[in-house]
Amino acid sequence: MSEESVSRLQKLRFLRRVQQRQLAQTDRWIEQEERRQAALAERQPPPPLPDWVVEQGIGEGRRAIGVHQGFCRPSGTRVKAISRDQAVSLLAEDSALACQLCRPDTALGLL
């Protein structure tokens, strides 16, 4: 078949088929890599729990609404790890921040 007998439209459709195959191959590579990374993440031990965490409120300023021992960690995005000194400071300012379940004030020797 000579080059003049192949229309521009046929060439573009051929190019599209080639690109679709390449895209499908790339998608397979992405899926393989995602599976590999997921398997690797499953083998990694979880990071250690912090000793102390503060639960923050909602809104501007996000003031502390609770201090917890690390194992008592409430779920959510408003929880962050703090140092022992920060926990002592927060509980010294307001003892009502101490979690009633894990009693960080007792563990820190503030009671």
N, C-alpha and C positions, 0 to 999 in steps of 0.2 A: 504494500500500500504506500503510495507516495505521499509526501508531506502535504501536497496541494489537495489531495482527496480527503484529508482529515480536517473537519471544520474546527473552527475556534471553540465552538460550544462543546464538541466532543473532547477536545483537549482539556478544557476546564472541568468537565465532568470526570475525566480520568484523574486529573490533579486532585479533585475533591475526594475521590475514592482512596487515593494514596494517603492523603492527609487524615482521613477518617481512620484508616488502619494504624497510622502513626499515633493518633490521639488515643485509640483503643489500647495500644501497647503502652503508652505513657500512663494511662489510667490503671492498667494492670501493675505496672511498676510502683505506682503510688500505693495501691492496695497492699502489695507485698511489703512495702516499707512500713506502712501503718501497722500491719500485723506483726512485723518484726519488732517495731518499737513497743507495741502493746505487750508482747511476750517478754521483752526486756524489762519493762516497767513492772510486770508481775513478779519478776525475780528479785527486784530491788526491795530491800526492807524499807518500811515506812520511816520517815524521819522521826527522831525522838520527840516525845512530847515536851513542851516547855515546862518549867517548874511553876510559872505563874502566868496568868492571862488576865487581860482586862476586857470587859464587854462594854462596848461603846454605844451611846444612844444614837438616835437618828437626827439628821439635820446639821446645820452649820455649827461648828465648834465641837460636835460629837463628844460631849462630856461623858465621863465614865459612869456607868450605871451598875457595874458589878465587878468584883475581883474574885477570881477563882484559882484553885490549884490546877495545874496543867491537866491532870487526869479527869477533872470535872468539866473540862472545856465544853461550853455550850456550842451548838452548831451555828453556822451563819458566817457572814462576811464581816460582821462588826466586832470580831474577836481578834485580838492581837497579843503576841507574847510580850511580856515585860520582865524586867529584872526584879530581883528580890527587893532591892532598895526602892524601886518604883512602887512595888506592891505595898511595902511598909508605909511609904509616903502617902499613897492614896487612902489606905485604911486609917492612918493617923489623922488625916483631914476629915474623913467621914467613915465612921465605923459601920454605918448602915450599908456600905458597899459590899461588905463581906457576904459571900454566898452562904446561905443557911444549910446547904447540903455538905459542902466540903470544908467549911470553916477555915479559910485561909488565915484569919486572925489568930486562931489557936495554933496553927502550924507555924506561924511566924513568931509566936511567943508574945503576942500583943494583949492576950487576955490573962 
